[in-house]
């Protein structure tokens, strides 16, 4: 009987180990990590590149699929977005790799310049602060996350503010809630699935 119990425990431990291995890690950014929300459709593939993290997304707008691609110098700082309306860029004065140490800073601010199709059209500031630590679960995978709030304030425009669950072990956000100027939630993106993209 004892041998059977030991064998069952060993089998369960092995199964748990295999399941854990199926959850993407930062190394999987080399081939790509896919995050998917099923309804309405919103799919994001994140891949590590020499410029940072590349994001290719497919979303539904008025029932029509729309492709948008972005590049992030850090998982919290978008630097380029290419869509139907052209190319937008954000240039940060500070080194965005400092955000790897955000819990030590608590709050991080950088002047930014906004470029449209290569021409500077506005300037402002980007601020991100950590509000706590926690866990985020997508499917069968659970990750430690930083709860962060970021705010992009451009001259003459309403600020863009989000609350995000950023997974430092992956280097990417796992959810985002857009906030109104008073801090109330406007809309959010939460994913149902996370998976490794097959190598091409």
Phi, psi and omega in degrees: 000316180301321180296322179294319178298314179300318180296320179294316179298317179298320180295318178296317179298319179295318180297319179296320180297318180295318180298318181297324181293337180286344179281129183301149174238174181302327180298333181288350174295342177297320177262333177127143174242128180255129173248132185227132166252131188277326186214115353288159185302128173207113185233134182231132172244123182249131184223140177282134178227171177301335181272353182136232179245126178265136180238125173244122184236148172236125181223163177260127174236116185055038177080002182248128178298138180227131179262132177223136176239145182220160173233137179240127174288334173217157182303343180255354187234103176288138179244336180208139178223127182242121180216194183299332182273002181117200184247126174247141178229147171240127177249127183258135178289326183269160178286114186288346176293345175300337182292345173299338181251027184305320179302332177283323179285326189069314178220141184224130182228140177220137167297145180225155172240137178258127179242139175241118183050041174090355182249132179292125182239347180193169177215165181178210180223150174240128180231136175225136178225150180268132182250351179167178178240156179186201178231150174230134181244129174234117185061234180265007186250133178237134181232147170289135182228155167266131171275116184234154171238128177238158186213124176252115182246109177257150183300129176077005182237156173295142179293150171257119184232140180222151168249126187232153170255104185259124180266103183297330180292332176266330183083021182219154173282146180253350175199160179210135176238122176283138183247143173285167179306332179273003178092358180281149181290139178255311179201165182209160175236119176232135187262150179263334185221147171225133185206159176277133175288136176298143177296138180283000000 
